[in-house]
Amino acid sequence: MMQPAAPELLAALCPPAAEVELYNEKERDVPLDRHWDLVLFSYLDPFYDHTRVLSEIFRRRGMTTVAGGRHARQFARDCTRWFDAVVTAEPEANLSGLIADFERGRLRKIYDLPAGSPSAIPPYRYDLVDFRTNRFRSPTVEASRGCPFACNFCVLTGREPYVYRPIDDVLRDIRGMRWNRGLHGLLHRAFMFYDNNLGGSPRHLRALCEALLPLKTTWGCSVTFNVLEDHELVRLMARAGCGFIYTGLESLNARSIESMNKRQNRLRHLDAVIRRTYAEGILLSFGLVIGSDGDTNEYLVRLPDYLSDLKFFAITFLGILCPYPGTPLFATVAREGRLLPGTTARDLDTYTVCHRARHLDPTEVAEHYQRLCRSVARLPNLVRHCADKFFLSDRRGYKPGLVVASLEARSITHNLRNPERTYIAGRDGIEAWDAEQMRTLGMEPQRIEATAACDAATAIG
């Protein structure tokens, strides 16, 4: 349901006369037989090699390419080898100048103007969203950026200050949305907040919810666990139309939570918080990660039992703790010599062991990951979860939504479909098409070294 919103945002920053096409490779392939004047790429770390393959193919055909996003900021020097320009800061402050330079034939290598006011975020180009490529997709909107917390594994920590937009701007964008009218109207007037943490400011979230009450929409969001502990706020969110919340629970082990510096997650009242939120008619979805410095074999073996005690809940993300370059976790792992040799950008996918945890061997983490994916997503566990939560609310759409959201938890087993994977960095190959193209283009996978540091724009000159 939630897909990257960067394309609609970048399109909104383009000149009104520009002809713009959007491609989301989760939904459809980028055609290789087309020609565009300017191609803007936004991507995640594990897709860097794939993205620069596309960029180099397009450049050899006379097109101009631009990279942006977190990885481009972190590895700006390397990106300038494969893209004509690199945006290392927020797009609102840089894209219009970049396009103007392109039209004058004076494109610079780096665009790094600091972020402006949150009010500079324009309405997304909802008219360019093609719901036919994804029947389950909902339009998205931002109410804030960043997060006030400092989890040591998070790419936001120390990089992006928490800011929120004027509520009137958010309401303007929602009123201008183009809705998904498929699935027999199930998603009509439904949207998602794309914020990393919609509850970064509980005061602002309360004001936002009060403003949303008259709109009669249904929406979902991501918040940190401390928001769920505020029953009155959760009740207000439900009244304002919130029907779905994702929370990075990360672990049921207090020592693991402490090792991640995720102090906003207090597990003592977990069961009560879960049941209380469902009782308001809000579907909860959680993320869990393994391989932290607090994890032990004993905890990971017993994790299914802990989940059973809670009568299970919808876990739609089960991953392996990833030391992204630029995070406090990466700095610690690199300093202590715990980054696995041969780690590449492709391994930074949260489904691959990239470092040695303090109490676990990498092979043990990989084995636990595969076992837990199969265990957590077992159909009897999901049935038990549905049966336990089914009658907690009579809110319209709650019961069918509960079933659909629970079945989504089955998707965590998709990463096990490739029997050749080891789930250990440096041992698994990249996708066959990418590997073939990289050989043809003379590329090597990007290696992630322990010395990796922020490749600042000033280092390029």
Sequence and secondary structure as in RCSB ss.txt:
>XXXX:A:sequence
MMQPAAPELLAALCPPAAEVELYNEKERDVPLDRHWDLVLFSYLDPFYDHTRVLSEIFRRRGMTTVAGGRHARQF
ARDCTRWFDAVVTAEPEANLSGLIADFERGRLRKIYDLPAGSPSAIPPYRYDLVDFRTNRFRSPTVEASRGCPFA
CNFCVLTGREPYVYRPIDDVLRDIRGMRWNRGLHGLLHRAFMFYDNNLGGSPRHLRALCEALLPLKTTWGCSVTF
NVLEDHELVRLMARAGCGFIYTGLESLNARSIESMNKRQNRLRHLDAVIRRTYAEGILLSFGLVIGSDGDTNEYL
VRLPDYLSDLKFFAITFLGILCPYPGTPLFATVAREGRLLPGTTARDLDTYTVCHRARHLDPTEVAEHYQRLCRS
VARLPNLVRHCADKFFLSDRRGYKPGLVVASLEARSITHNLRNPERTYIAGRDGIEAWDAEQMRTLGMEPQRIEA
TAACDAATAIG
>XXXX:A:secstr
     HHHHHHHHS TT       TTTS   SS   SEEEEE  GGGHHHHHHHHHHHHTTT EEEEESHHHHHB
HHHHHHHSSEEE S HHHHHHHHHHHHHHT   SEE      GGG     GGG  GGG TT   EE SEES S  
 TT TTTTTS  EE  HHHHHHHHHT     TGGGTTTTEEEE  S TTSSHHHHHHHHHHHGGG  EEEEE  H
HHHT HHHHHHHHHTTEEEEEEEEE S HHHHHHTT TT   TTHHHHHHHHHHTT EEEEEEEE  TT  HHHH
HHHHHHHHHTT   EEEEEE    TTSHHHHHHHHTT B TT BGGG SSSSB B  SS  HHHHHHHHHHHHHH
HT HHHHHHHHHHHTTS   TTHHHHHHHHHHHGGGGGGGG  TT   BTTTS   HHHHHHHHHHT    B  T
T   B GGGT 
